[in-house]
C-alpha cells in the first residue's frame, strides 16, 4: 500500500471549530483576552485529560520500569543555578524603534520590523524564566521562579524515588505538569504560549547503554502517536545538529508534526548524559550516585528524556483528525479522533421528546454514564444531531426510536462510516465497550447476536 502524502489543514478552520464547539477559548476574553493564554472549555478539557491519561497509561501504568512524580512548580533558586537556566536560558531579543514590538532575532528573515518595517535595536539576551517573590517582602533574598520545565523536579528527587521504590536500573520517572516561559514571540494558536503543560520522562540508564535506550525511546514515542491515530506521513524525525544541541545534550531528536504552519516540533527526545545529576550533586553537596548490586559499582546514571507538550499534542490530534466530506448540498465536518481520545464517547439521541421514549433514552443515558463521558441530545432533527456529534469527534451515537419501545433494541451509528446496526438494549453496554476498544463485530441472524471477531488494526 502506498503511504499517504502529508497533508496540512487550515488553522483558521481548526480554531473556528474549537471556539464554536467549546474546545478552547481565549483567556479572559470578556476583558479583551490575554496574549497567548488559553482556556480549555468543556470538550477541550476532556480531550486534554484523555491525552494525558493515554500517555500515563502507556508510559507508566502498563510498564514495570516506570514510576510517577508530581513535583512543586516553585523550587529552590539554586535548582536553576545548577541546571544552567539562570545563566543560559535566554533568547536573543530585538525591539522595533518605531512600534516598540519585540521579536526573537533568530526568527527574523530581514533587518527590519516585520510589523511596521521600522529599524530594530541591537540584539540582547533575554531570560525566559518568570520571576516572582516568595513571602510578603519583595527583595532579592525572596526571589523564586516559576519552573520553565518539569524535568528538574525529577532530578532533585532522584535519590528520594530510588530509596523509597528500591528500583533497579534501567528505570524511569514520569511527570505531567505545568511549565512557564516568558516567550518573546508566541502564536500559532496553542502551539507556543507562555503557560503550557508537559508530559516528561527521565529514564535513568547505566552509562554505555544510553545509545541503545536513546534509540528505543525515539521509536517508542513515535509509535505512540501513530497508535492513537496520527497519520505516519504527518510525522518525521529531525536530528539536532551539533551546533544547536542544548548544553546538557549528547544527542537529540525532534518528532516533528506537519502543523498548519509547517513542520514543527511536537516532542523532543534527548540523551542528557549525566549532566543534570552531576550538576545537582555539585551544587547541593548531596550524592547522586547509584550502587549496582551485581557489579558492586558506584556511578552516576545517564538520562534519556522524552519530553512532549500536552498543548501541542492537543493541536496535533485536532489537526490530524479534522476532515470535511461532501454531504448532499452541504459539507460534513468531522473529527476522526481515536476513541480513547474523543471527549464524548457516546451520544444518546431519542427520536422524540415524548415521555415514554424520553424515559427509555434517559435510562440508557444514565446507565452508560457510569462507564464513559456521554452526551444526551434531543434538540432539532436527528440529522443535525448526528452532524454535531461528528464535528466534536463522538465515535458512536445511540438512537432510541419508537420501535425501541416494542423490540427493546436501539440503533448504533458509527461516526466514520455512518454505518448503523440494530442491537438489544440489554447488550448495548457490552457492545459499545468492545467497539470503543477497536474490536470488530458482526451480527449473526436470526437472533441478532453480536459476535466479536478480531481487534481492528490501530485499535
DRENLO-94991 format. One record per residue (C-alpha): chain; x, y, z. Coordinates in nm, 4 decimals. Layout:
BEGIN
+--------+----------+----------+----------+
| chaine |        X |        Y |        Z |
+--------+----------+----------+----------+
|      A |        X |        Y |        Z |
...
+--------+----------+----------+----------+
***
This chain:
BEGIN
+--------+----------+----------+----------+
| chaine |        X |        Y |        Z |
+--------+----------+----------+----------+
|      A |   0.0000 |   0.0000 |   0.0000 |
|      A |   0.1327 |   0.3449 |  -0.0927 |
|      A |   0.1848 |   0.5730 |   0.2072 |
|      A |  -0.0471 |   0.8724 |   0.2107 |
|      A |   0.1210 |   1.2033 |   0.1279 |
|      A |   0.1471 |   1.4630 |   0.4067 |
|      A |  -0.1491 |   1.6988 |   0.4207 |
|      A |  -0.1870 |   2.0253 |   0.6107 |
|      A |  -0.5178 |   2.1508 |   0.7468 |
|      A |  -0.6294 |   2.5141 |   0.7576 |
|      A |  -0.5545 |   2.6577 |   1.1042 |
|      A |  -0.8472 |   2.9010 |   1.0820 |
|      A |  -1.0899 |   2.6107 |   1.0429 |
|      A |  -0.9467 |   2.4320 |   1.3468 |
|      A |  -0.9550 |   2.7492 |   1.5592 |
|      A |  -1.3129 |   2.8191 |   1.4480 |
|      A |  -1.4268 |   2.4681 |   1.5390 |
|      A |  -1.2533 |   2.4886 |   1.8777 |
|      A |  -1.4240 |   2.8179 |   1.9578 |
|      A |  -1.7651 |   2.7191 |   1.8199 |
|      A |  -1.7871 |   2.3810 |   1.9896 |
|      A |  -1.6261 |   2.4651 |   2.3223 |
|      A |  -1.2811 |   2.3115 |   2.2960 |
|      A |  -1.0662 |   2.6217 |   2.3545 |
|      A |  -1.1421 |   2.9881 |   2.4335 |
|      A |  -0.9157 |   3.2955 |   2.4566 |
|      A |  -0.8317 |   3.3549 |   2.8229 |
|      A |  -1.0057 |   3.6484 |   2.9967 |
|      A |  -1.1992 |   3.7119 |   2.6769 |
|      A |  -1.4528 |   3.9493 |   2.8360 |
|      A |  -1.1619 |   4.1844 |   2.9137 |
|      A |  -1.0139 |   4.1626 |   2.5653 |
|      A |  -0.8079 |   3.8493 |   2.6300 |
|      A |  -0.4500 |   3.7977 |   2.7453 |
|      A |  -0.1891 |   3.7376 |   2.4773 |
|      A |  -0.1143 |   3.3689 |   2.4116 |
|      A |  -0.3160 |   3.2441 |   2.7095 |
|      A |  -0.5965 |   2.9954 |   2.6518 |
|      A |  -0.8808 |   2.8370 |   2.8467 |
|      A |  -0.9922 |   2.4819 |   2.7731 |
|      A |  -1.3709 |   2.4557 |   2.7514 |
|      A |  -1.5966 |   2.1575 |   2.8343 |
|      A |  -1.4849 |   1.9494 |   2.5363 |
|      A |  -1.1253 |   2.0733 |   2.5363 |
|      A |  -1.0652 |   1.9789 |   2.8961 |
|      A |  -1.1897 |   1.6256 |   2.8241 |
|      A |  -0.9657 |   1.5917 |   2.5172 |
|      A |  -0.6664 |   1.7226 |   2.7088 |
|      A |  -0.7342 |   1.4904 |   3.0028 |
|      A |  -0.7739 |   1.1928 |   2.7690 |
|      A |  -0.4380 |   1.2648 |   2.6036 |
|      A |  -0.2654 |   1.2843 |   2.9419 |
|      A |  -0.4421 |   0.9673 |   3.0576 |
|      A |  -0.3402 |   0.7823 |   2.7396 |
|      A |   0.0206 |   0.8916 |   2.7902 |
|      A |   0.0210 |   0.7921 |   3.1580 |
|      A |  -0.1402 |   0.4576 |   3.0827 |
|      A |   0.1156 |   0.3713 |   2.8134 |
|      A |   0.4229 |   0.5197 |   2.9834 |
|      A |   0.3575 |   0.4334 |   3.3492 |
|      A |   0.0615 |   0.2028 |   3.4150 |
|      A |   0.1444 |  -0.0576 |   3.1502 |
|      A |   0.5208 |  -0.0638 |   3.2241 |
|      A |   0.7105 |  -0.2159 |   3.5159 |
|      A |   1.0128 |   0.0141 |   3.4743 |
|      A |   0.8391 |   0.3491 |   3.5371 |
|      A |   0.7029 |   0.5382 |   3.8373 |
|      A |   0.5306 |   0.8748 |   3.8653 |
|      A |   0.6014 |   1.2059 |   4.0363 |
|      A |   0.4310 |   1.5409 |   4.0829 |
|      A |   0.6910 |   1.7975 |   4.1885 |
|      A |   0.6291 |   2.1535 |   4.3051 |
|      A |   0.6115 |   2.4309 |   4.0450 |
|      A |   0.8239 |   2.6606 |   4.2648 |
|      A |   1.1637 |   2.5244 |   4.3607 |
|      A |   1.4711 |   2.6442 |   4.5483 |
|      A |   1.6501 |   2.9065 |   4.3320 |
|      A |   1.9732 |   2.7048 |   4.3431 |
|      A |   1.7940 |   2.4445 |   4.1312 |
|      A |   1.8062 |   2.6839 |   3.8370 |
|      A |   2.1660 |   2.7805 |   3.9009 |
|      A |   2.2649 |   2.4124 |   3.8892 |
|      A |   2.0583 |   2.3410 |   3.5780 |
|      A |   2.2070 |   2.6351 |   3.3889 |
|      A |   1.8776 |   2.8190 |   3.3479 |
|      A |   1.9870 |   3.1304 |   3.5363 |
|      A |   2.2793 |   3.1801 |   3.3003 |
|      A |   2.1819 |   3.0078 |   2.9797 |
|      A |   1.8022 |   3.0025 |   2.9414 |
|      A |   1.7970 |   3.3036 |   2.7123 |
|      A |   1.6759 |   3.4086 |   2.3688 |
|      A |   1.8125 |   3.6929 |   2.1542 |
|      A |   1.5684 |   3.9885 |   2.1646 |
|      A |   1.5377 |   4.2921 |   1.9389 |
|      A |   1.2910 |   4.5819 |   1.9657 |
|      A |   1.1441 |   4.7993 |   1.6922 |
|      A |   1.2378 |   5.1640 |   1.7465 |
|      A |   0.9103 |   5.2771 |   1.5873 |
|      A |   0.6273 |   5.0489 |   1.7109 |
|      A |   0.8256 |   4.9012 |   2.0054 |
|      A |   0.7199 |   4.5439 |   1.9296 |
|      A |   0.9740 |   4.2845 |   2.0376 |
|      A |   1.0974 |   3.9873 |   1.8387 |
|      A |   1.3361 |   3.6972 |   1.8614 |
|      A |   1.6173 |   3.7983 |   1.6296 |
|      A |   1.6763 |   3.4392 |   1.5186 |
|      A |   1.3148 |   3.4222 |   1.3963 |
|      A |   1.3518 |   3.7213 |   1.1641 |
|      A |   1.4312 |   3.6846 |   0.7955 |
|      A |   1.5258 |   4.0512 |   0.7448 |
|      A |   1.6783 |   4.3510 |   0.9210 |
|      A |   1.3536 |   4.5426 |   0.9715 |
|      A |   1.0456 |   4.5077 |   1.1916 |
|      A |   0.8022 |   4.2530 |   1.0393 |
|      A |   0.5105 |   4.4597 |   1.1715 |
|      A |   0.5853 |   4.8147 |   1.0565 |
|      A |   0.9169 |   4.7932 |   0.8733 |
|      A |   1.0912 |   5.0113 |   1.1326 |
|      A |   1.4528 |   4.9960 |   1.2424 |
|      A |   1.5446 |   4.7335 |   1.5022 |
|      A |   1.7695 |   4.7688 |   1.8061 |
|      A |   2.0825 |   4.5619 |   1.8592 |
|      A |   2.0138 |   4.2092 |   1.9831 |
|      A |   2.0327 |   4.1455 |   2.3585 |
|      A |   1.9831 |   3.8300 |   2.5615 |
|      A |   1.6528 |   3.7900 |   2.7450 |
|      A |   1.5965 |   3.5293 |   3.0199 |
|      A |   1.2721 |   3.3391 |   2.9645 |
|      A |   1.2014 |   3.2474 |   3.3262 |
|      A |   0.9130 |   3.4103 |   3.5111 |
|      A |   1.0387 |   3.5678 |   3.8342 |
|      A |   0.8260 |   3.6145 |   4.1448 |
|      A |   0.8735 |   3.6614 |   4.5204 |
|      A |   0.8033 |   3.4170 |   4.7997 |
|      A |   0.6638 |   3.5715 |   5.1152 |
|      A |   0.5424 |   3.9246 |   5.1944 |
|      A |   0.8626 |   4.1141 |   5.1105 |
|      A |   0.9768 |   4.1764 |   4.7538 |
|      A |   1.3540 |   4.1604 |   4.7926 |
|      A |   1.6393 |   3.9729 |   4.6296 |
|      A |   1.6502 |   3.7119 |   4.9045 |
|      A |   1.2907 |   3.6076 |   4.8369 |
|      A |   1.3170 |   3.5650 |   4.4577 |
|      A |   1.1834 |   3.2361 |   4.3195 |
|      A |   1.0941 |   3.1285 |   3.9676 |
|      A |   0.8033 |   2.9544 |   3.8023 |
|      A |   0.9616 |   2.6421 |   3.6585 |
|      A |   1.0381 |   2.6578 |   3.2845 |
|      A |   1.0346 |   2.2765 |   3.2647 |
|      A |   0.9223 |   1.9848 |   3.4817 |
|      A |   1.2479 |   1.7897 |   3.4428 |
|      A |   1.4410 |   1.9466 |   3.7307 |
|      A |   1.1771 |   1.8350 |   3.9815 |
|      A |   1.2556 |   1.4789 |   3.8769 |
|      A |   1.6332 |   1.5170 |   3.9001 |
|      A |   1.6330 |   1.6646 |   4.2517 |
|      A |   1.4065 |   1.3770 |   4.3641 |
|      A |   1.6192 |   1.1032 |   4.2079 |
|      A |   1.7521 |   0.9709 |   4.5399 |
|      A |   1.4120 |   1.0045 |   4.7098 |
|      A |   1.2466 |   0.7893 |   4.4447 |
|      A |   1.5372 |   0.5454 |   4.4350 |
|      A |   1.5335 |   0.4943 |   4.8141 |
|      A |   1.1552 |   0.4629 |   4.8501 |
|      A |   1.0831 |   0.2403 |   4.5498 |
|      A |   1.4076 |   0.0365 |   4.5507 |
|      A |   1.4093 |   0.0462 |   4.1702 |
|      A |   1.6981 |  -0.1008 |   3.9738 |
|      A |   1.8376 |   0.0484 |   3.6539 |
|      A |   1.7116 |   0.0990 |   3.3957 |
|      A |   1.4013 |   0.2764 |   3.5238 |
|      A |   1.2179 |   0.5993 |   3.4610 |
|      A |   1.0303 |   0.8721 |   3.6456 |
|      A |   0.7342 |   1.0281 |   3.4653 |
|      A |   0.5644 |   1.3583 |   3.5341 |
|      A |   0.2811 |   1.5651 |   3.3856 |
|      A |   0.2686 |   1.9280 |   3.4894 |
|      A |   0.2615 |   2.2979 |   3.4100 |
|      A |   0.5645 |   2.4969 |   3.2994 |
|      A |   0.6070 |   2.8661 |   3.2246 |
|      A |   0.8272 |   3.0508 |   2.9771 |
|      A |   0.8183 |   3.4232 |   2.9108 |
|      A |   0.8422 |   3.3687 |   2.5363 |
|      A |   0.9325 |   3.6724 |   2.3262 |
|      A |   0.7346 |   3.5520 |   2.0255 |
|      A |   0.4197 |   3.3456 |   2.0739 |
|      A |   0.1429 |   3.2451 |   1.8383 |
|      A |   0.0013 |   2.9772 |   1.6103 |
|      A |  -0.2914 |   2.9235 |   1.8465 |
|      A |  -0.1904 |   2.6912 |   2.1342 |
|      A |   0.1374 |   2.5826 |   1.9712 |
|      A |   0.3524 |   2.8367 |   2.1561 |
|      A |   0.2276 |   3.0028 |   2.4731 |
|      A |   0.3725 |   3.1274 |   2.7989 |
|      A |   0.1836 |   2.8798 |   3.0180 |
|      A |   0.1807 |   2.5205 |   2.8971 |
|      A |   0.1801 |   2.1619 |   3.0145 |
|      A |   0.4446 |   1.8958 |   2.9664 |
|      A |   0.4496 |   1.5147 |   2.9709 |
|      A |   0.8092 |   1.4239 |   3.0546 |
|      A |   1.0073 |   1.1101 |   3.1299 |
|      A |   1.3569 |   1.0966 |   3.2728 |
|      A |   1.4809 |   0.7439 |   3.2058 |
|      A |   1.7918 |   0.6501 |   3.4063 |
|      A |   2.0337 |   0.4013 |   3.2490 |
|      A |   2.3833 |   0.2647 |   3.3003 |
|      A |   2.6499 |   0.4587 |   3.1076 |
|      A |   2.7370 |   0.2670 |   2.7929 |
|      A |   2.3776 |   0.1549 |   2.7366 |
|      A |   2.2484 |   0.5057 |   2.6703 |
|      A |   2.2599 |   0.4877 |   2.2890 |
|      A |   2.0551 |   0.1690 |   2.2903 |
|      A |   1.7906 |   0.3262 |   2.5136 |
|      A |   1.8008 |   0.6527 |   2.3198 |
|      A |   1.7112 |   0.4640 |   2.0004 |
|      A |   1.4434 |   0.2675 |   2.1863 |
|      A |   1.2660 |   0.5777 |   2.3157 |
|      A |   1.2713 |   0.7519 |   1.9776 |
|      A |   1.0840 |   0.4591 |   1.8261 |
|      A |   0.8569 |   0.4105 |   2.1275 |
|      A |   0.7394 |   0.7708 |   2.1323 |
|      A |   0.6926 |   0.7927 |   1.7560 |
|      A |   0.4754 |   0.4806 |   1.7615 |
|      A |   0.2608 |   0.6205 |   2.0448 |
|      A |   0.1295 |   0.8982 |   1.8220 |
|      A |   0.0647 |   0.6582 |   1.5343 |
|      A |  -0.1261 |   0.4147 |   1.7575 |
|      A |  -0.3523 |   0.6996 |   1.8650 |
|      A |  -0.4407 |   0.7935 |   1.5107 |
|      A |  -0.1788 |   1.0412 |   1.3873 |
|      A |  -0.1032 |   0.9704 |   1.0213 |
|      A |   0.2540 |   0.8440 |   0.9859 |
|      A |   0.3057 |   1.0650 |   0.6812 |
|      A |   0.2452 |   1.3703 |   0.9022 |
|      A |   0.5310 |   1.2782 |   1.1368 |
|      A |   0.9047 |   1.2850 |   1.0799 |
|      A |   1.2241 |   1.2723 |   1.2841 |
|      A |   1.4805 |   1.5516 |   1.2850 |
|      A |   1.8198 |   1.5150 |   1.4479 |
|      A |   1.9707 |   1.8262 |   1.6045 |
|      A |   2.2956 |   1.9437 |   1.4515 |
|      A |   2.5994 |   1.9668 |   1.6786 |
|      A |   2.5783 |   2.3466 |   1.6760 |
|      A |   2.2174 |   2.3526 |   1.8007 |
|      A |   2.2383 |   2.0920 |   2.0779 |
|      A |   2.1434 |   2.2188 |   2.4229 |
|      A |   2.4307 |   2.2497 |   2.6704 |
|      A |   2.3222 |   1.9331 |   2.8514 |
|      A |   2.2596 |   1.7131 |   2.5449 |
|      A |   2.4844 |   1.4472 |   2.3925 |
|      A |   2.2272 |   1.3915 |   2.1160 |
|      A |   1.8684 |   1.4932 |   2.0453 |
|      A |   1.5892 |   1.4133 |   1.8013 |
|      A |   1.2649 |   1.6011 |   1.7499 |
|      A |   0.9443 |   1.4306 |   1.6492 |
|      A |   0.8081 |   1.6887 |   1.4076 |
|      A |   0.4451 |   1.7141 |   1.3000 |
|      A |   0.3086 |   1.8815 |   0.9876 |
|      A |   0.1136 |   2.1585 |   1.1636 |
|      A |  -0.0835 |   2.4139 |   0.9567 |
|      A |   0.2188 |   2.6489 |   0.9721 |
|      A |   0.4562 |   2.3746 |   0.8554 |
|      A |   0.6808 |   2.1103 |   1.0104 |
|      A |   0.7372 |   2.1936 |   1.3788 |
|      A |   0.8413 |   2.0173 |   1.6978 |
|      A |   0.5840 |   1.8015 |   1.8714 |
|      A |   0.8202 |   1.6200 |   2.1078 |
|      A |   1.1913 |   1.6071 |   2.1809 |
|      A |   1.3938 |   1.3011 |   2.2851 |
|      A |   1.7320 |   1.3914 |   2.4303 |
|      A |   2.0309 |   1.1962 |   2.5600 |
|      A |   2.1222 |   1.4202 |   2.8560 |
|      A |   2.4150 |   1.2052 |   2.9700 |
|      A |   2.4956 |   1.2573 |   3.3399 |
|      A |   2.4932 |   1.6392 |   3.3197 |
|      A |   2.1933 |   1.7040 |   3.5439 |
|      A |   2.2758 |   1.4664 |   3.8282 |
|      A |   2.6401 |   1.5769 |   3.8299 |
|      A |   2.5337 |   1.9429 |   3.8473 |
|      A |   2.2870 |   1.8892 |   4.1309 |
|      A |   2.5393 |   1.6804 |   4.3237 |
|      A |   2.7937 |   1.9596 |   4.2873 |
|      A |   2.5607 |   2.2454 |   4.3864 |
|      A |   2.3800 |   2.0642 |   4.6700 |
|      A |   2.6693 |   1.8628 |   4.8112 |
|      A |   2.4429 |   1.5547 |   4.8101 |
|      A |   2.5351 |   1.2286 |   4.6396 |
|      A |   2.3569 |   1.1316 |   4.3192 |
|      A |   2.5421 |   0.8004 |   4.2890 |
|      A |   2.3739 |   0.4731 |   4.2040 |
|      A |   2.5069 |   0.1464 |   4.3501 |
|      A |   2.4869 |  -0.1562 |   4.1221 |
|      A |   2.4340 |  -0.4695 |   4.3367 |
|      A |   2.5585 |  -0.7016 |   4.0632 |
|      A |   2.8832 |  -0.5281 |   3.9680 |
|      A |   2.9369 |  -0.3551 |   4.3067 |
|      A |   2.9989 |  -0.0280 |   4.1203 |
|      A |   2.9073 |   0.3254 |   4.2191 |
|      A |   2.8267 |   0.5542 |   3.9249 |
|      A |   2.6024 |   0.8407 |   3.8186 |
|      A |   2.3389 |   0.7231 |   3.5675 |
|      A |   2.2906 |   0.8660 |   3.2208 |
|      A |   1.9466 |   1.0018 |   3.1357 |
|      A |   1.7247 |   0.9675 |   2.8284 |
|      A |   1.4488 |   1.2297 |   2.8206 |
|      A |   1.1337 |   1.2051 |   2.6056 |
|      A |   0.9582 |   1.5417 |   2.6560 |
|      A |   0.6186 |   1.6095 |   2.4978 |
|      A |   0.3960 |   1.9142 |   2.5087 |
|      A |   0.0355 |   1.8463 |   2.6101 |
|      A |  -0.0975 |   2.1549 |   2.4310 |
|      A |   0.0971 |   2.0796 |   2.1144 |
|      A |  -0.0365 |   1.7242 |   2.1288 |
|      A |  -0.3914 |   1.8602 |   2.1571 |
|      A |  -0.3313 |   2.0744 |   1.8483 |
|      A |  -0.1717 |   1.7887 |   1.6527 |
|      A |  -0.4524 |   1.5429 |   1.7299 |
|      A |  -0.7157 |   1.8030 |   1.6374 |
|      A |  -0.5428 |   1.8945 |   1.3111 |
|      A |  -0.4868 |   1.5326 |   1.2139 |
|      A |  -0.8446 |   1.4335 |   1.2930 |
|      A |  -1.0092 |   1.7269 |   1.1132 |
|      A |  -1.1870 |   1.6291 |   0.7939 |
|      A |  -1.4518 |   1.7573 |   0.5544 |
|      A |  -1.6736 |   1.5388 |   0.3359 |
|      A |  -1.9401 |   1.6303 |   0.0798 |
|      A |  -2.2881 |   1.5612 |   0.2158 |
|      A |  -2.5586 |   1.6308 |  -0.0426 |
|      A |  -2.5617 |   2.0114 |  -0.0699 |
|      A |  -2.3551 |   2.0643 |   0.2461 |
|      A |  -2.0135 |   1.9779 |   0.3874 |
|      A |  -1.9903 |   1.7263 |   0.6700 |
|      A |  -1.7208 |   1.8360 |   0.9159 |
|      A |  -1.5906 |   1.5640 |   1.1428 |
|      A |  -1.3069 |   1.4784 |   1.3757 |
|      A |  -1.1655 |   1.1282 |   1.3271 |
|      A |  -1.0410 |   1.1206 |   1.6878 |
|      A |  -0.9230 |   0.7888 |   1.8263 |
|      A |  -1.1989 |   0.6582 |   2.0599 |
|      A |  -0.9687 |   0.6758 |   2.3622 |
|      A |  -0.9119 |   1.0487 |   2.2986 |
|      A |  -1.2633 |   1.1557 |   2.1966 |
|      A |  -1.4141 |   1.3937 |   2.4581 |
|      A |  -1.7558 |   1.2263 |   2.4309 |
|      A |  -1.7580 |   0.8513 |   2.3680 |
|      A |  -2.1298 |   0.8022 |   2.3043 |
|      A |  -2.4263 |   1.0296 |   2.2322 |
|      A |  -2.7793 |   0.9151 |   2.3196 |
|      A |  -3.0331 |   1.0590 |   2.0761 |
|      A |  -3.4071 |   0.9985 |   2.1336 |
|      A |  -3.6082 |   1.0403 |   1.8142 |
|      A |  -3.8722 |   1.2322 |   2.0065 |
|      A |  -3.9166 |   1.4134 |   2.3382 |
|      A |  -4.2341 |   1.2199 |   2.4126 |
|      A |  -4.2439 |   1.0946 |   2.7680 |
|      A |  -4.2250 |   0.7191 |   2.7053 |
|      A |  -3.9409 |   0.7469 |   2.4546 |
|      A |  -3.7512 |   1.0042 |   2.6594 |
|      A |  -3.7824 |   0.7817 |   2.9659 |
|      A |  -3.6121 |   0.4897 |   2.7893 |
|      A |  -3.3428 |   0.7178 |   2.6421 |
|      A |  -3.2645 |   0.8801 |   2.9763 |
|      A |  -3.2345 |   0.5422 |   3.1447 |
|      A |  -2.9842 |   0.4318 |   2.8764 |
|      A |  -2.8011 |   0.7641 |   2.9200 |
|      A |  -2.7785 |   0.7180 |   3.2981 |
|      A |  -2.6542 |   0.3624 |   3.2571 |
|      A |  -2.3819 |   0.4471 |   3.0017 |
|      A |  -2.2595 |   0.7446 |   3.2066 |
|      A |  -2.1317 |   0.5014 |   3.4663 |
|      A |  -1.8676 |   0.3952 |   3.2121 |
|      A |  -1.7933 |   0.6914 |   2.9841 |
|      A |  -1.8494 |   1.0572 |   2.9129 |
|      A |  -2.1863 |   1.0512 |   2.7369 |
|      A |  -2.3951 |   1.3240 |   2.5738 |
|      A |  -2.7763 |   1.3436 |   2.5665 |
|      A |  -2.9150 |   1.5460 |   2.2765 |
|      A |  -3.2836 |   1.5802 |   2.1860 |
|      A |  -3.2787 |   1.9185 |   2.0070 |
|      A |  -3.3507 |   1.9601 |   1.6329 |
|      A |  -3.3618 |   1.6896 |   1.3650 |
|      A |  -3.1745 |   1.3624 |   1.4025 |
|      A |  -2.9562 |   1.4578 |   1.1034 |
|      A |  -2.8418 |   1.7815 |   1.2654 |
|      A |  -2.7694 |   1.5990 |   1.5882 |
|      A |  -2.5545 |   1.3442 |   1.4049 |
|      A |  -2.3608 |   1.6301 |   1.2452 |
|      A |  -2.2990 |   1.7969 |   1.5794 |
|      A |  -2.1567 |   1.4760 |   1.7213 |
|      A |  -1.9446 |   1.4171 |   1.4089 |
|      A |  -1.7951 |   1.7641 |   1.4462 |
|      A |  -1.6813 |   1.7046 |   1.8040 |
|      A |  -1.5460 |   1.3569 |   1.7293 |
|      A |  -1.8024 |   1.1377 |   1.9095 |
|      A |  -1.7352 |   0.7813 |   1.7809 |
|      A |  -2.0861 |   0.6409 |   1.8316 |
|      A |  -2.4442 |   0.7637 |   1.8500 |
|      A |  -2.7243 |   0.5552 |   2.0012 |
|      A |  -3.0646 |   0.6351 |   1.8520 |
|      A |  -3.3754 |   0.5477 |   2.0514 |
|      A |  -3.6862 |   0.5306 |   1.8298 |
|      A |  -4.0486 |   0.4276 |   1.8740 |
|      A |  -3.9699 |   0.0716 |   1.7676 |
|      A |  -3.7374 |   0.0565 |   2.0698 |
|      A |  -4.0490 |   0.0559 |   2.2912 |
|      A |  -4.1623 |  -0.2679 |   2.1263 |
|      A |  -3.8459 |  -0.4664 |   2.0462 |
|      A |  -3.6188 |  -0.3237 |   2.3206 |
|      A |  -3.3463 |  -0.2527 |   2.0651 |
|      A |  -3.1637 |   0.0640 |   1.9632 |
|      A |  -2.9523 |   0.1723 |   1.6674 |
|      A |  -2.5769 |   0.2333 |   1.6954 |
|      A |  -2.4445 |   0.4712 |   1.4290 |
|      A |  -2.0688 |   0.4946 |   1.3625 |
|      A |  -1.9067 |   0.8343 |   1.3089 |
|      A |  -1.6507 |   0.7498 |   1.0411 |
|      A |  -1.8545 |   0.5179 |   0.8170 |
|      A |  -2.2073 |   0.6292 |   0.9155 |
|      A |  -2.2943 |   0.2573 |   0.9217 |
|      A |  -2.5783 |   0.1565 |   1.1539 |
|      A |  -2.6563 |  -0.1653 |   1.3396 |
|      A |  -2.9572 |  -0.2615 |   1.5484 |
|      A |  -2.8709 |  -0.4117 |   1.8887 |
|      A |  -3.0554 |  -0.5201 |   2.2054 |
|      A |  -3.0575 |  -0.2623 |   2.4850 |
|      A |  -2.9511 |  -0.5388 |   2.7235 |
|      A |  -2.6299 |  -0.5883 |   2.5227 |
|      A |  -2.5663 |  -0.2209 |   2.4444 |
|      A |  -2.3016 |  -0.1500 |   2.7067 |
|      A |  -2.1073 |  -0.4658 |   2.6242 |
|      A |  -2.1181 |  -0.3917 |   2.2502 |
|      A |  -2.0097 |  -0.0299 |   2.2897 |
|      A |  -1.7280 |  -0.1376 |   2.5192 |
|      A |  -1.5970 |  -0.3750 |   2.2523 |
|      A |  -1.6301 |  -0.1202 |   1.9728 |
|      A |  -1.4561 |   0.1521 |   2.1728 |
|      A |  -1.1669 |  -0.0899 |   2.2195 |
|      A |  -1.1486 |  -0.1311 |   1.8416 |
|      A |  -1.2850 |  -0.4851 |   1.8252 |
|      A |  -1.4657 |  -0.5847 |   1.5061 |
|      A |  -1.8230 |  -0.7044 |   1.5460 |
|      A |  -2.0835 |  -0.8561 |   1.3180 |
|      A |  -2.4495 |  -0.9529 |   1.3522 |
|      A |  -2.5394 |  -1.3198 |   1.3167 |
|      A |  -2.9116 |  -1.3678 |   1.2369 |
|      A |  -3.1752 |  -1.4724 |   1.3195 |
|      A |  -3.1239 |  -1.3845 |   1.6839 |
|      A |  -2.9296 |  -1.0659 |   1.6152 |
|      A |  -2.6435 |  -1.1771 |   1.8401 |
|      A |  -2.3240 |  -0.9724 |   1.8288 |
|      A |  -2.0056 |  -1.1758 |   1.7959 |
|      A |  -1.6535 |  -1.0463 |   1.8426 |
|      A |  -1.4195 |  -1.1262 |   1.5534 |
|      A |  -1.0837 |  -0.9580 |   1.5996 |
|      A |  -0.9180 |  -0.6430 |   1.7162 |
|      A |  -0.9060 |  -0.3773 |   1.4431 |
|      A |  -0.5630 |  -0.2535 |   1.3349 |
|      A |  -0.4616 |   0.0534 |   1.5376 |
|      A |  -0.7404 |  -0.0028 |   1.7894 |
+--------+----------+----------+----------+
***
